[in-house]
């Protein structure tokens, strides 16, 4: 580069120091072009407010140049050009692009600069990203009248490290505040609660915003199982970014980590390959690439995915209470747990969901969500003349949902459902007769307008097939489980206490599984009582216990209850407790008692299947919350014990001192679909499922001193073989 005068500060060495604001912008632009594969050739700080940068890169045999002049205004540029004799921008290098980047507010239309592309700094990304093209690439979940949503914003208390309630109000306004002020946010709510609507509104509003105008929306349900997160981002953004495809993710990664854009990841729970801690860590490791202290990443997830995964919650709120196992998993995936930024959480209120509102208006019926969805499916099929295809729809889409397949080609749908599903035999989306249930996923694939439709099909498929021959599906969600229960709730149970052979839905909401019961067993209707256990003790005193003892039982183990541990010392001698559960006895004694009666202890899987029935219900009586149906800690407190911290506070203050086992026949509603009584609450129940190397057995169901949320049919814990507790009892089964 040549100058016609020696008066330039660049040549005299009296280089001005850029003001911090301009230096920061220059650094961002330089980093952007370095990310796109350019190298910095020249950089001149011409004034406090003006900097010149030249970049180049080799593309095959061609060398491309990009020239940037960043200044606060056209007057500043004129002065710079005058000081360099007007030669600054007149070089012989073949520039690919020339930019004058001005601070917002200045008039970029100046005749002297007609040979250069003049843009303001806040719109510079328009040269790389086409926001309108990106916005048109996704289908809006809400069209027409906006449905107001409310929520609670929870932030991390710096002193305690716990999530605390900071604001309550309009959910969209709370979400927008985060986009403006910065920070990473997790939006949680039940299925259909409006998470997608909120994220899409946030992204669309960027076009009229002065802060973080560039916003990206990603439907994580469209991420293919064999597709990496960078490949998914590239596939989504390549059509709207003017960079080489191989650099699309790198540029997005640079934007996201710098906090210059809003990144909305909708439905992260739908992108998890398996609903386990390992499955989430695998996904989170990929997402962590775009997370930083400066990033503005908004993720959405269903409530159940996080409520039932304490390890996941701890990871996202940045607490130090990460388990060693989780820390090891993160390190193994290349993520430093100490560098994971904290997330605030926006919890949507449990009001009628936007999905329910829209379906209610469209169908003219007020019903629960699964009934509305089913009514919509039936009406759509009937209007398309495909009512007779309903069994096929359930079978195909239900099995696909269980296998984790959520997108379909039109050719695939034609082959599976028949050419009659397309008007005039034309295989295109506009001719698809079931189109009201679907939306485009990409150029040649479609997916359901809402994941709840396919989960309903999967639940119906499980219900109608009696859970037989399904194997172990890749995807079982809490919403699917809830739909299965709702669709099955009127089916009659039994009262013979027999658990039939079959396949059952078991596990916590974040790790639901299908498990096979191969042999039918009959459960004791009630937990073993003091009366029955005293009969066993009398037999032991008369005949000894060798014939009933476990072969590995240590010789010093006694089958007598541990009297010193009993809160009521005469518990086993006072007739008032004869129908109370037998407690303060070891696992060895429970095993011996079962053999004494010609029975055995149930496995933990048998126990849970017997408590939940075939429909996977949360409690033996159903999904409904009923404090009168169970003996748990909430019954002894004057407030709901929603969190562990609340329960611990009540416990430490002695407010649960009156909690104690009740008679086994109490709480008549606490009855499983097979007629087995009081399987949750009152006392934990021992099982034959053991961890031999640790000397522990699995216990099920929760007890009188546990909060309500811990006494579900899926609740499990561990207890040592020798442990004798006031909160642990047992019941037996006999094989049929």
Order of alpha helices (4+ residues) and beta strands (2+ residues): alpha-alpha-beta-beta-beta-alpha-beta-beta-alpha-beta-beta-alpha-beta-alpha-beta-alpha-alpha-beta-alpha-beta-alpha-alpha-alpha-beta-alpha-alpha-alpha-beta-alpha-beta-beta-alpha-alpha-beta-beta-beta-beta-alpha-alpha-beta-alpha-alpha-beta-beta-beta-beta-beta
